[in-house]
Amino acid sequence: MSKKKKQGTNLLYDMIAEASAYDDVIVMGRGDPDFDTPAHIVDAAKDAMVNHHADYSPPEGLLALREAIAERVKRVNNIDVDADTEVVVTNGGQEALFLMVVAANGPGDEMIVPEPNYTTYADSLAFAGGVKVEVQAFAENDFRADPADVRAAVSDESRSLLLVSPNNPAANVISPEDMREMLGIAIEHDLIVLADDIYDLFVYDDFEHLSPASLPGGKERTLTLNALSKAYSMTGWRLGWIVGPADLMARVRELKAAISGGTSVISQYAGIAALTGPQDAVEMMAEAYRRRRRLVLDALDEMGMAYGVPQGGQFVFADISFTGLDSGELAQRILSEQHVLAYPGSAFSKDRKDYLRMTFLQPEEKLREGLERMKVAMADIMAERQ
Ligand SMILES: Cc1ncc(COP(=O)(O)O)c(C=O)c1O
């Protein structure tokens, strides 16, 4: 198959391989923050290693870390949890999302998913034998999923509702008003809410993040995921968690014990330092993303691209339909001609061939250079269309 015809993940893997062959490539695709993990966190991991704190931990994680997580979700998200029975530490957000999808859904169960969304939710649901029911949202409404559409998607088979806010790749934040309505629908139809808060510390302008588990009636039906990957620039450390009501968390713990047992204790000690230590690095990163977001949006405006305004997270999902090219072809041309890697929307969903996902995870100077090169590629493509 030629590269042009490839879609989805296969196309992405080919493009990542091609990008790694260019010395001067600028990667605006993958979600790895460019900052170093803060030094005090690295020191805590070193200390755990040299002091032989390296035995197995219980499947649910070290108590000291679960206590730090309980304190964090109370402080940041206003969720009350018991560190003994309502917190499970995971191998990053990725394991957390698999565990929560599989804990909540069984064969034939429907999970309502606002789209576009992070694709491994669908992959995990397929392992559980569940069925994804999509609710579509678009750039012209800044990817707001309408609660009325969510309500219309409910059936007798509905079991869960996925709420990722801020979202990847759409970068929308579910407003407090919509969140209350979403939770109301879940209560009315007895759905489990699966909340992904992984970008909760990165919210822009006047947008506001609200965790559904913090609302009346929310905690008892909501599993909430988070991870240190994005907020502390720790993607490779693999440390995340789920919090939720004790009955659902007992199932999560059983699954976690069966799949991987306890998470690496070295990373867990690092996690305690991250959550209990100084938070200025998080604020510094959030401030940098705010500036970079502006740079990217200004450049997209110049290129004439429409986009959903990123209200949070680290991405922008831009509409490239005006080029007349499929996003796979467009991303491939930008990569081959200008050595800039952005992700085609088709990697996220077959219905998103008209979109391109870009991240803000490069130093400003590199980001500027990447955007300048993109402008050249876009000008060439548009000139061919004249
Ligand atoms: C929305 C969302 N949830 C979960 C994850 C997985 O998190 P982690 O990198 O900690 O495995 C990601 C990663 O990009 C994500 O974007």
The ligand as an ORCA input file, in Angstrom:
! r2SCAN-3c Opt
* xyz 0 1
  C      -7.012     12.042     27.356
  C      -5.898     11.137     27.725
  N      -6.118     10.190     28.651
  C      -5.144      9.334     29.017
  C      -3.888      9.387     28.444
  C      -2.837      8.400     28.855
  O      -2.004      8.984     29.790
  P      -0.509      8.475     30.074
  O       0.376      9.182     29.137
  O      -0.276      8.837     31.498
  O      -0.491      6.993     29.879
  C      -3.608     10.374     27.486
  C      -2.274     10.458     26.864
  O      -2.005     11.193     25.953
  C      -4.640     11.260     27.117
  O      -4.442     12.222     26.207
*
